[in-house]
């Protein structure tokens, strides 16, 4: 049986003179990538759950160059597709000394499958629109696409996927009829979403990194300890969480790793060497489903990752899987992973960019509501009051950084120390006196909330480093019309003061940082670009018009 290319190629990491390319094929085969200029790489596929994947490391790329490439299965060329109307897929490398090169990051979150697959009348897909523009102007391609969660929706499936579930599930299956549960069902989500022609071309020519949010598993994943206890009682949950995390590792996380990190990842080495990695990945998915506890000193599998592009450091955080949910000790990251994050904040860079699927700075009234809810849900005075708080938490999705108050404050304190520089600050060292230089900018890229805005943090005193919240969501979805006025008024000072009073009455402390909205909110489909050049930063969020073009909707410029 001749293997075919099912999904891909996805250009993932470009590091120095090497690049990684991910593919899914229809049968076992050897995948070879040949790039212009003589660079190449090959890898056999590995098998899991009856599916076949490969991650190919292409070596020998010339620095500061563009390399068109082709993909072969055995000796049969499968990419570019014969007769394709799209421009060639290329690998662009940065100069060997790229300190003075600008950096451009494309970002966003929350992308449901194509309109043809969903059957919903959603506004035009912003990623499709960006791909079409890049085809017409390929010289302005970004350095990296940062996808910040909900790349697929396991709990909000299309008509096509639902038909598959009805036809293929065994009689008497007790799982939700319209949600995916097994690994095989998860593969259908990626197949319908990533074979969108424009997006497939975009993924083949712009490097990408990805982090999950809740919908890759289920809405409000790991909201609280009691939520986990309730889900654990569902007879289908173990299969769902195992398949969800295993498929995420294969389809999304593997490509986040550089070639050296792949060599050091013990799971990847076992999976790629196994004749059939199904049992390995099934057990892995169950084993990593543990957000940790205050007493647990074992370090969980780390989904967070970091990379450098020129003078920019990008750190992308796991806001979901490894949460600490122990009442009274709740944290967005377990201690070991927080320490790793702090270590990444040290270093020689000009711009720090933090990828967080959940916004750090929410509309202020919503922030105070979440702070109130955390105190009420952990009340020791009244079980009924705590139970009421838990019901409110789940009903209104109150589980962002503000609902993990200690983590919210710790992140703000880190940014303050970074932004002030000086002796003892966690920035990069300048000179022999122990002083540290403050970064030119700190930007938090986020999604999740289905609207876009830019806000600036204020720490109560003049600070050279601007600290910005850049939220861009959704790429292809929508927020219900009744919620839009609520999200607008949540920025208003009178509403903020009233909800802050409520939070104070429950014992929530005043945030250590204040923030001001500079632009937005915008509620349509959108994609964001963060451009970093020297000490200057520019954020641009573009929405889609009815005819599928992009136009500016939110913008901000900042520098020391």
Backbone torsions as a table, in degrees:
resi	resn	phi	psi	omega
1	UNK	NA	124.6	179.6
2	UNK	-77.5	127.4	-179.6
3	UNK	-71.1	145.6	175.2
4	UNK	-119.4	159.6	177.9
5	UNK	-88.0	112.4	-178.8
6	UNK	-85.6	-50.3	179.2
7	UNK	-133.6	140.9	176.4
8	UNK	108.9	-176.1	4.9
9	UNK	-76.4	142.4	171.3
10	UNK	-104.7	116.4	173.2
11	UNK	-77.8	117.1	-174.4
12	UNK	-103.9	-89.5	-176.6
13	UNK	-98.2	137.3	169.3
14	UNK	-117.8	112.0	-173.8
15	UNK	-128.4	109.1	-179.3
16	UNK	61.8	-121.1	-179.0
17	UNK	-99.7	17.4	-179.2
18	UNK	-126.9	154.0	176.7
19	UNK	-141.7	149.9	175.6
20	UNK	-111.1	137.9	179.9
21	UNK	-129.0	129.1	-175.9
22	UNK	-106.3	139.0	176.0
23	UNK	-142.3	156.8	165.6
24	UNK	-119.2	134.5	-179.2
25	UNK	-120.2	166.5	-176.1
26	UNK	-84.7	-12.3	-176.7
27	UNK	-157.4	165.2	177.2
28	UNK	-60.3	140.4	-179.5
29	UNK	-167.7	174.6	169.5
30	UNK	-106.2	128.6	-178.2
31	UNK	-103.0	129.0	178.4
32	UNK	-123.3	136.7	176.2
33	UNK	-117.5	127.1	178.8
34	UNK	-120.2	121.8	-177.4
35	UNK	-107.1	153.4	177.9
36	UNK	-59.3	135.1	-178.5
37	UNK	99.2	-1.3	175.2
38	UNK	100.5	-8.2	177.8
39	UNK	-69.9	145.6	-178.5
40	UNK	-160.6	172.5	175.4
41	UNK	-170.5	156.2	178.4
42	UNK	-148.0	157.4	178.1
43	UNK	-159.5	143.4	172.5
44	UNK	-75.8	153.5	175.8
45	UNK	-72.8	153.8	168.3
46	UNK	-110.6	156.7	-172.9
47	UNK	-114.5	135.5	172.7
48	UNK	-150.9	130.9	178.3
49	UNK	55.5	31.4	179.4
50	UNK	79.0	8.7	178.3
51	UNK	-113.5	159.4	-170.6
52	UNK	-129.3	129.4	-173.2
53	UNK	-136.0	156.2	173.0
54	UNK	-148.1	146.3	173.0
55	UNK	-122.9	111.6	-172.1
56	UNK	-103.0	129.7	175.3
57	UNK	-96.3	115.7	178.0
58	UNK	-93.6	121.6	-176.1
59	UNK	-114.9	157.6	175.2
60	UNK	88.4	21.1	178.8
61	UNK	-75.4	135.1	178.8
62	UNK	-72.6	138.6	-179.7
63	UNK	-69.6	151.4	176.4
64	UNK	62.1	36.6	-172.7
65	UNK	-137.2	165.2	172.9
66	UNK	-109.1	131.6	-176.8
67	UNK	-128.3	106.6	169.9
68	UNK	-68.1	152.9	-176.6
69	UNK	-144.7	164.3	174.8
70	UNK	-132.7	156.7	-179.1
71	UNK	-117.7	132.0	179.5
72	UNK	-123.2	137.5	170.0
73	UNK	-104.9	113.0	-164.9
74	UNK	57.5	-116.5	179.6
75	UNK	-109.7	12.4	-175.1
76	UNK	-101.2	120.4	-179.9
77	UNK	-75.5	125.9	-178.6
78	UNK	-118.1	-10.8	177.6
79	UNK	-148.3	130.6	3.5
80	UNK	-69.8	153.5	179.8
81	UNK	-67.6	135.5	179.7
82	UNK	-56.2	131.2	179.0
83	UNK	76.0	13.2	-178.3
84	UNK	-62.0	135.4	177.8
85	UNK	-81.7	-3.2	-173.6
86	UNK	-92.4	155.5	177.4
87	UNK	-63.0	164.5	178.4
88	UNK	-61.5	145.3	171.0
89	UNK	-77.9	136.9	-177.4
90	UNK	-130.8	156.3	168.6
91	UNK	-109.0	119.5	178.5
92	UNK	-105.0	125.1	178.0
93	UNK	-101.0	151.9	176.0
94	UNK	-86.2	160.8	179.6
95	UNK	-61.9	154.0	-179.2
96	UNK	-57.9	-41.3	172.8
97	UNK	-110.4	93.7	-172.2
98	UNK	-103.8	20.9	-176.3
99	UNK	-60.3	-33.0	-177.8
100	UNK	-95.9	1.2	179.8
101	UNK	-79.4	135.5	173.8
102	UNK	-62.9	159.3	176.7
103	UNK	-124.6	135.5	179.1
104	UNK	-127.4	121.9	-179.4
105	UNK	-114.8	123.6	173.9
106	UNK	-94.6	135.1	-175.1
107	UNK	-148.9	159.0	177.2
108	UNK	169.2	179.2	-178.7
109	UNK	-152.8	170.9	171.0
110	UNK	66.9	79.3	179.5
111	UNK	-124.7	108.5	170.6
112	UNK	-78.2	167.5	-175.5
113	UNK	-65.9	179.5	-175.5
114	UNK	-59.8	154.5	179.1
115	UNK	-56.4	-34.6	179.6
116	UNK	-63.6	-32.1	-179.0
117	UNK	-81.0	-39.9	-173.6
118	UNK	-80.8	-32.2	-174.8
119	UNK	76.2	-0.2	178.6
120	UNK	-90.8	149.8	178.3
121	UNK	-88.8	69.6	178.6
122	UNK	-85.2	155.3	172.8
123	UNK	-60.8	163.5	-177.3
124	UNK	-56.4	144.8	-179.3
125	UNK	-68.1	121.6	-178.2
126	UNK	-67.5	-30.2	179.5
127	UNK	-72.0	-38.0	172.8
128	UNK	-59.6	-46.6	-177.9
129	UNK	-62.3	-40.9	179.3
130	UNK	-65.7	-41.0	179.7
131	UNK	-60.3	-43.7	-179.6
132	UNK	-63.6	-39.2	178.9
133	UNK	-67.5	-38.8	179.8
134	UNK	-66.8	-34.9	176.3
135	UNK	-59.6	-38.5	-178.5
136	UNK	-78.5	-22.3	-176.9
137	UNK	-139.9	70.2	-172.0
138	UNK	-69.0	-13.7	-179.4
139	UNK	-71.4	-17.1	-175.9
140	UNK	-105.4	41.4	179.3
141	UNK	-79.4	144.0	178.4
142	UNK	-72.9	162.4	176.3
143	UNK	-73.7	-29.7	-172.9
144	UNK	-159.3	141.1	171.1
145	UNK	-101.9	121.9	-178.6
146	UNK	-110.5	107.5	-179.6
147	UNK	-97.9	123.2	-163.9
148	UNK	-107.6	28.8	171.6
149	UNK	121.7	157.5	-178.0
150	UNK	56.6	47.7	172.6
151	UNK	-68.8	-29.0	171.3
152	UNK	-136.7	159.5	-178.4
153	UNK	-117.8	101.9	-179.9
154	UNK	-73.5	-22.7	-174.5
155	UNK	-109.0	1.4	176.8
156	UNK	-136.5	80.7	-169.5
157	UNK	-91.3	160.0	179.8
158	UNK	-80.3	169.3	176.1
159	UNK	-59.2	-38.5	-177.8
160	UNK	-63.9	-45.2	179.9
161	UNK	-67.7	-38.4	179.4
162	UNK	-63.7	-37.7	175.6
163	UNK	-61.9	-40.8	177.5
164	UNK	-61.6	-42.6	-179.9
165	UNK	-62.8	-43.5	-178.9
166	UNK	-63.6	-36.4	-174.6
167	UNK	-83.1	-23.4	-169.0
168	UNK	-115.1	-13.5	178.7
169	UNK	-77.8	141.2	178.0
170	UNK	-67.2	153.0	178.6
171	UNK	-60.9	139.6	178.0
172	UNK	84.7	4.8	178.1
173	UNK	-63.1	132.0	-171.4
174	UNK	-99.9	12.2	178.7
175	UNK	-82.7	167.8	177.1
176	UNK	-57.8	129.9	-171.8
177	UNK	-66.0	-27.4	-174.8
178	UNK	-110.0	17.2	179.0
179	UNK	-124.7	148.6	178.7
180	UNK	-79.6	152.0	-178.7
181	UNK	-133.3	-45.4	-173.7
182	UNK	-91.2	165.1	176.5
183	UNK	-58.7	-43.3	179.5
184	UNK	-58.0	-41.7	179.5
185	UNK	-67.5	-36.5	176.4
186	UNK	-61.5	-37.1	-178.5
187	UNK	-61.3	-28.3	179.8
188	UNK	-69.0	-32.1	177.6
189	UNK	-63.9	-46.5	-179.6
190	UNK	-68.8	-35.1	-178.6
191	UNK	-63.4	-45.5	-177.1
192	UNK	-75.4	-28.5	-177.2
193	UNK	-84.4	-44.3	-172.2
194	UNK	-89.3	-2.5	173.3
195	UNK	-97.6	4.3	167.8
196	UNK	-52.2	121.5	-168.7
197	UNK	-56.1	-46.4	-179.1
198	UNK	-67.3	-41.3	-179.3
199	UNK	-69.3	-36.6	177.4
200	UNK	-60.1	-43.5	177.6
201	UNK	-64.8	-42.6	-179.7
202	UNK	-59.8	-45.9	179.2
203	UNK	-62.8	-26.7	-177.1
204	UNK	-79.5	-12.9	-171.5
205	UNK	-130.0	-9.3	175.0
206	UNK	-120.1	122.0	178.4
207	UNK	-57.8	149.3	-177.3
208	UNK	-141.1	147.7	167.9
209	UNK	-128.7	157.5	-171.0
210	UNK	-146.1	148.3	170.9
211	UNK	-137.1	148.0	-178.2
212	UNK	-79.6	163.6	163.1
213	UNK	-128.9	-155.7	-170.6
214	UNK	-73.9	-35.8	-170.6
215	UNK	-70.9	-15.8	171.3
216	UNK	-62.2	-23.5	177.2
217	UNK	-113.1	-68.0	178.3
218	UNK	-169.5	152.0	-178.6
219	UNK	-54.3	133.9	178.2
220	UNK	65.7	29.0	178.1
221	UNK	-51.3	127.4	178.4
222	UNK	58.4	43.3	175.7
223	UNK	-63.8	-43.2	-174.7
224	UNK	-160.9	172.0	178.7
225	UNK	-64.8	-39.7	-179.3
226	UNK	-70.6	-31.6	174.4
227	UNK	-61.1	-45.0	178.9
228	UNK	-62.7	-40.9	179.9
229	UNK	-63.2	-41.3	178.7
230	UNK	-65.0	-43.5	-179.3
231	UNK	-66.0	-34.9	-178.7
232	UNK	-62.7	-21.9	179.5
233	UNK	-82.8	-10.7	177.8
234	UNK	-76.5	129.3	-174.6
235	UNK	-64.8	-22.2	-178.1
236	UNK	-94.2	-5.9	-169.5
237	UNK	-66.6	-40.8	-177.5
238	UNK	-61.0	-40.6	177.7
239	UNK	-66.9	-39.7	-179.4
240	UNK	-63.5	-49.4	-175.9
241	UNK	-69.6	-36.6	178.0
242	UNK	-64.1	-48.2	-178.7
243	UNK	-67.7	-38.2	-179.0
244	UNK	-64.1	-45.8	-178.6
245	UNK	-74.8	-36.7	177.8
246	UNK	-65.0	-44.1	-179.9
247	UNK	-68.3	-37.0	176.2
248	UNK	-62.0	-41.6	179.0
249	UNK	-60.4	-42.9	-178.0
250	UNK	-71.8	-51.8	-170.0
251	UNK	-81.8	-31.7	-173.5
252	UNK	-117.3	-52.7	-169.3
253	UNK	-68.6	-39.4	-177.2
254	UNK	-52.4	-42.4	-178.0
255	UNK	-71.1	-12.7	176.3
256	UNK	-73.7	-15.5	-173.5
257	UNK	-91.9	139.5	174.7
258	UNK	-73.1	165.3	177.6
259	UNK	-53.9	-41.0	178.9
260	UNK	-66.3	-38.7	178.9
261	UNK	-68.7	-33.7	174.8
262	UNK	-63.4	-41.8	179.1
263	UNK	-62.4	-29.1	-176.4
264	UNK	-93.5	-5.1	-177.2
265	UNK	-86.5	112.0	-175.0
266	UNK	-65.1	-34.5	179.3
267	UNK	-65.2	-43.9	179.5
268	UNK	-61.7	-39.6	179.2
269	UNK	-63.9	-40.3	178.7
270	UNK	-68.6	-44.2	-177.2
271	UNK	-65.1	-45.2	-176.9
272	UNK	-69.0	-21.9	179.9
273	UNK	-93.7	-13.0	-175.3
274	UNK	-79.3	146.6	174.5
275	UNK	-67.1	-37.8	176.0
276	UNK	-145.6	116.7	-173.4
277	UNK	-94.3	13.9	-176.5
278	UNK	-57.9	-52.4	-177.9
279	UNK	-64.0	-38.7	177.7
280	UNK	-57.8	-48.3	-176.1
281	UNK	-74.5	-32.5	176.0
282	UNK	-62.2	-47.8	179.8
283	UNK	-67.6	-36.1	177.3
284	UNK	-61.4	-46.3	-178.9
285	UNK	-59.6	-38.4	176.6
286	UNK	-72.0	-39.3	-174.8
287	UNK	-68.8	-31.0	-177.4
288	UNK	-91.5	0.5	177.8
289	UNK	-81.1	70.4	179.9
290	UNK	-152.0	106.3	-179.3
291	UNK	-72.5	-0.1	178.3
292	UNK	91.7	172.1	174.9
293	UNK	-147.1	165.4	-177.5
294	UNK	-62.1	-27.2	-177.2
295	UNK	-92.0	-13.8	-174.4
296	UNK	-81.7	118.0	-179.1
297	UNK	-97.9	-4.7	177.6
298	UNK	-72.0	136.7	179.9
299	UNK	-83.1	121.4	179.5
300	UNK	-74.0	170.0	176.1
301	UNK	-58.9	134.0	-175.4
302	UNK	-94.7	115.8	175.6
303	UNK	-89.1	-24.8	177.7
304	UNK	-64.4	152.0	-179.7
305	UNK	-152.3	167.0	-177.8
306	UNK	-143.8	154.2	175.1
307	UNK	-156.9	158.9	177.2
308	UNK	-113.2	138.5	171.3
309	UNK	-127.5	107.7	-176.0
310	UNK	56.6	-124.4	-178.9
311	UNK	-97.1	21.2	179.5
312	UNK	-114.9	132.2	174.1
313	UNK	-109.9	125.2	176.2
314	UNK	-108.1	125.7	175.1
315	UNK	-122.8	119.4	-178.4
316	UNK	-107.9	124.5	-171.8
317	UNK	-103.7	142.5	170.9
318	UNK	-78.6	113.2	178.3
319	UNK	-99.0	7.6	-170.6
320	UNK	-127.7	-60.2	-165.5
321	UNK	-70.2	-41.4	-170.7
322	UNK	-101.5	18.9	176.0
323	UNK	-55.3	144.2	169.7
324	UNK	-91.9	120.7	-173.2
325	UNK	-111.1	6.6	179.3
326	UNK	-63.0	121.4	179.5
327	UNK	-54.1	133.9	-178.6
328	UNK	87.7	-14.5	-179.7
329	UNK	-134.3	27.6	-177.1
330	UNK	-62.7	139.9	179.7
331	UNK	-150.8	146.0	179.5
332	UNK	-70.2	-31.2	177.2
333	UNK	-131.5	145.3	173.7
334	UNK	-68.1	164.2	-171.5
335	UNK	-57.0	-45.3	-177.0
336	UNK	-63.5	-39.8	-179.3
337	UNK	-73.5	-32.8	174.5
338	UNK	-64.5	-41.3	177.3
339	UNK	-61.7	-40.0	175.9
340	UNK	-60.9	-43.4	178.7
341	UNK	-60.3	-44.1	178.2
342	UNK	-59.8	-40.7	179.7
343	UNK	-64.3	-33.5	177.8
344	UNK	-71.9	-25.4	177.5
345	UNK	-72.5	-21.2	171.2
346	UNK	-80.3	140.7	175.4
347	UNK	150.9	175.7	-177.0
348	UNK	-99.0	96.1	-179.5
349	UNK	-151.4	166.8	175.2
350	UNK	-101.7	-38.3	-176.1
351	UNK	-123.5	132.1	173.5
352	UNK	-106.3	125.4	177.3
353	UNK	-120.4	123.2	-180.0
354	UNK	-110.0	120.4	174.8
355	UNK	-90.2	119.8	-178.7
356	UNK	-136.4	114.5	-176.1
357	UNK	-56.2	-34.3	178.3
358	UNK	-98.5	132.1	-180.0
359	UNK	-60.3	137.5	173.1
360	UNK	-71.8	-46.4	180.0
361	UNK	-104.8	107.6	178.0
362	UNK	-92.9	171.2	167.3
363	UNK	-50.9	131.0	-168.2
364	UNK	-55.2	-40.5	-179.1
365	UNK	-63.4	-37.0	177.3
366	UNK	-67.9	-39.4	176.5
367	UNK	-55.4	-50.2	-177.2
368	UNK	-67.5	-32.8	175.8
369	UNK	-63.7	-40.9	178.7
370	UNK	-68.6	-38.0	177.2
371	UNK	-63.8	-42.4	175.4
372	UNK	-59.1	-46.1	-175.7
373	UNK	-64.0	-38.0	178.9
374	UNK	-61.2	-42.3	179.9
375	UNK	-66.5	-42.4	-178.4
376	UNK	-67.2	-42.7	-177.2
377	UNK	-65.8	-22.8	-179.8
378	UNK	-106.3	18.3	-179.8
379	UNK	-62.1	132.6	176.8
380	UNK	-99.0	-5.0	-177.4
381	UNK	-84.3	-29.5	-175.3
382	UNK	-147.3	119.4	177.0
383	UNK	-65.1	-37.3	179.0
384	UNK	-63.7	-42.0	179.7
385	UNK	-64.2	-42.3	177.9
386	UNK	-65.3	-40.1	178.4
387	UNK	-64.8	-37.6	176.4
388	UNK	-62.8	-43.5	178.6
389	UNK	-61.2	-38.5	179.0
390	UNK	-66.4	-39.8	177.1
391	UNK	-62.5	-41.7	179.1
392	UNK	-65.9	-40.9	179.4
393	UNK	-55.8	-48.4	-176.4
394	UNK	-73.0	-37.2	-176.7
395	UNK	-66.0	-34.7	-173.4
396	UNK	-115.9	15.8	175.4
397	UNK	54.7	48.8	-177.9
398	UNK	-90.9	77.0	-173.8
399	UNK	-148.3	37.3	176.0
400	UNK	-92.4	-167.2	-177.7
401	UNK	-56.3	-36.4	-178.8
402	UNK	-63.3	-26.1	178.0
403	UNK	-82.4	-3.2	171.6
404	UNK	-122.2	69.8	-166.7
405	UNK	-54.7	-39.6	-179.7
406	UNK	-64.9	-38.3	178.7
407	UNK	-70.2	-39.0	177.2
408	UNK	-58.3	-48.1	-179.1
409	UNK	-66.0	-39.6	-178.7
410	UNK	-64.6	-38.8	178.3
411	UNK	-66.2	-42.0	177.0
412	UNK	-63.0	-39.9	178.4
413	UNK	-65.3	-39.1	176.2
414	UNK	-61.1	-46.9	-179.9
415	UNK	-63.1	-38.2	178.4
416	UNK	-61.6	-48.4	-178.8
417	UNK	-64.0	-39.5	175.9
418	UNK	-61.7	-47.1	-174.2
419	UNK	-70.1	-24.9	179.7
420	UNK	-81.5	-26.1	-177.3
421	UNK	64.0	-156.4	177.3
422	UNK	83.7	-176.4	-177.3
423	UNK	-65.6	130.3	177.2
424	UNK	86.7	-6.7	178.6
425	UNK	-74.0	153.1	-174.4
426	UNK	-88.5	30.8	177.0
427	UNK	-92.3	-155.1	-178.9
428	UNK	-97.5	144.5	-172.9
429	UNK	-72.8	138.4	173.2
430	UNK	-128.9	118.7	-179.9
431	UNK	81.3	179.7	-174.6
432	UNK	-98.3	1.4	-174.7
433	UNK	-87.7	2.7	179.3
434	UNK	88.6	-0.1	178.9
435	UNK	-79.1	156.6	-179.3
436	UNK	-125.7	142.4	178.3
437	UNK	-84.9	138.8	175.8
438	UNK	-76.3	146.3	177.0
439	UNK	-63.2	157.4	175.3
440	UNK	-70.0	-31.5	177.7
441	UNK	-160.2	154.9	170.4
442	UNK	-127.3	123.9	-178.0
443	UNK	-126.8	131.6	175.2
444	UNK	-105.8	114.6	178.1
445	UNK	-93.6	129.3	-176.4
446	UNK	-145.0	170.6	177.8
447	UNK	-141.6	-130.1	169.1
448	UNK	74.5	-43.6	-163.6
449	UNK	-89.8	4.5	174.4
450	UNK	59.4	32.1	164.6
451	UNK	-158.3	164.3	-171.8
452	UNK	-120.5	141.8	178.6
453	UNK	-163.9	163.9	174.1
454	UNK	-123.8	131.0	177.9
455	UNK	-133.2	150.4	179.1
456	UNK	-116.2	132.4	179.2
457	UNK	-80.1	143.3	177.8
458	UNK	-126.0	129.1	-172.6
459	UNK	-107.0	12.9	174.9
460	UNK	89.2	-2.0	177.8
461	UNK	-156.1	161.4	-179.5
462	UNK	-62.7	133.7	179.9
463	UNK	-141.4	130.8	-174.1
464	UNK	-63.8	-39.0	-174.8
465	UNK	-81.4	120.0	172.6
466	UNK	-73.3	136.3	178.4
467	UNK	-116.4	116.3	-169.2
468	UNK	-122.5	141.2	170.0
469	UNK	-102.0	118.1	179.1
470	UNK	-115.4	108.1	-176.6
471	UNK	-111.9	125.1	-180.0
472	UNK	-134.3	110.9	-177.2
473	UNK	-167.1	140.9	-0.9
474	UNK	-96.7	161.8	170.2
475	UNK	-74.7	-43.2	178.4
476	UNK	-152.6	85.8	177.3
477	UNK	-169.9	-158.6	174.4
478	UNK	-165.2	155.2	174.8
479	UNK	-96.0	136.4	179.7
480	UNK	-56.3	140.3	-176.8
481	UNK	-54.2	-41.3	-178.4
482	UNK	-63.2	-22.7	-177.9
483	UNK	-83.2	-17.8	-174.3
484	UNK	-64.3	-45.3	176.5
485	UNK	-60.7	-36.1	179.1
486	UNK	-63.3	-40.1	179.4
487	UNK	-69.7	-30.4	176.5
488	UNK	-70.2	-47.6	-176.4
489	UNK	-70.3	-19.5	178.7
490	UNK	-65.2	-13.0	175.8
491	UNK	-91.1	-12.7	-172.1
492	UNK	-74.8	135.1	-178.1
493	UNK	-56.5	-43.6	-179.9
494	UNK	-61.7	-40.4	178.5
495	UNK	-66.6	-41.6	179.1
496	UNK	-60.1	-44.6	-179.1
497	UNK	-63.1	-39.8	-179.1
498	UNK	-64.9	-44.7	-178.2
499	UNK	-72.8	-32.2	175.2
500	UNK	-61.8	-38.4	176.6
501	UNK	-62.1	-38.8	176.8
502	UNK	-63.3	-44.8	-180.0
503	UNK	-63.5	-40.3	179.6
504	UNK	-63.1	-37.8	-179.6
505	UNK	-64.5	-24.9	178.9
506	UNK	-90.0	-3.2	178.8
507	UNK	99.0	8.7	178.6
508	UNK	-75.9	131.1	-179.3
509	UNK	-76.7	159.2	178.6
510	UNK	-71.0	136.8	-179.8
511	UNK	-58.8	146.6	178.3
512	UNK	-74.2	-14.8	-178.4
513	UNK	-127.6	146.5	172.0
514	UNK	-112.5	162.6	-179.9
515	UNK	-147.4	152.2	-176.0
516	UNK	-126.2	130.7	176.8
517	UNK	-74.2	127.4	179.0
518	UNK	-98.7	-29.4	-176.4
519	UNK	-159.0	147.1	-177.8
520	UNK	97.6	-172.9	2.9
521	UNK	-81.3	152.1	175.4
522	UNK	-121.6	135.1	-170.3
523	UNK	-108.6	0.0	-179.9
524	UNK	-86.8	178.4	174.6
525	UNK	-66.5	141.6	-171.5
526	UNK	-156.9	160.5	172.9
527	UNK	-135.6	142.9	-176.3
528	UNK	-111.1	152.8	174.7
529	UNK	-131.5	128.2	172.9
530	UNK	-110.9	116.9	-178.9
531	UNK	-109.3	127.7	-175.7
532	UNK	-124.4	120.5	-174.8
533	UNK	-141.0	112.5	-175.5
534	UNK	62.9	-122.2	178.2
535	UNK	-101.3	10.0	-174.0
536	UNK	-105.1	142.2	176.9
537	UNK	-129.7	142.1	177.7
538	UNK	-137.9	126.4	177.7
539	UNK	-109.1	133.4	179.9
540	UNK	-136.7	127.3	174.4
541	UNK	-117.1	128.0	-177.1
542	UNK	-117.4	132.1	177.6
543	UNK	-98.1	168.9	-179.3
544	UNK	-99.1	139.6	172.3
545	UNK	-83.8	172.8	-178.6
546	UNK	-62.3	-28.1	-179.9
547	UNK	-95.0	15.4	171.3
548	UNK	81.6	24.3	174.1
549	UNK	-104.2	166.6	179.9
550	UNK	-102.4	143.5	174.8
551	UNK	-144.8	151.5	-176.1
552	UNK	-67.4	132.4	177.5
553	UNK	-127.4	-26.9	-179.9
554	UNK	-143.8	135.1	-179.2
555	UNK	-151.2	151.8	175.6
556	UNK	-159.5	144.3	173.3
557	UNK	-122.0	142.6	-179.2
558	UNK	-156.0	151.4	178.3
559	UNK	-163.1	168.0	179.8
560	UNK	-59.8	NA	NA
